[in-house]
Amino acid sequence: MSDPVRESPDQAKARRGRNIALALGLVLFIVLIFVVTIVRLGANVTERPF
């Protein structure tokens, strides 16, 4: 592991960029799962017996 105290500004910027990309990918994955779930459930809502 790198020591945050000893890393250069370029290394810190690269690490921040990777963290942002990872967070963005995770958020997009969660949104995708949510949308797929809503679409799959939405098709069955009209067919529920009351």
N, C-alpha and C positions, 0 to 999 in steps of 0.2 A: 504494500500500500504506500502511496505517496504521502509525505508529510505536508499538510496544508501550509505550514509556516515556511517551508523551504521551497515551495513550488514557484515557478516563474509566472509572471502575468499571462504569458501565452498559454501555459499549462492550465491555469485557473480558467481562462476564457474557453479553452477546449473542453474542460470538464463541465463547465456551466452549459455549454452548447449541447453536450451529450445528455445532461440531465434534463434539459428542456425538451430535447427530441424524445427521450424516453417517456417523459410525462405526457407529451402530446400524443404519442402512440398509445399509451395506456388509456387516455381519455377517449380517443377515437375508437378504440376497441370496446370500451364500455358503452359508448353511444351506439355503436353497431349492434351489440347484443341487445340493447334496449329497443332499438327500432325493429329488429327481427322479432323480438318477443311480442311487441305491440301488433305487428302485422299478422303474426300467426294467431294471436288471441282475437284480434279484430275480426277475422274471418269467421270465427265460431260464435261470436256474440249474437248474431242474428238468428242462429239456429238453436238457441237454448230453449228448452221447454219451460213454460211458467206454470 
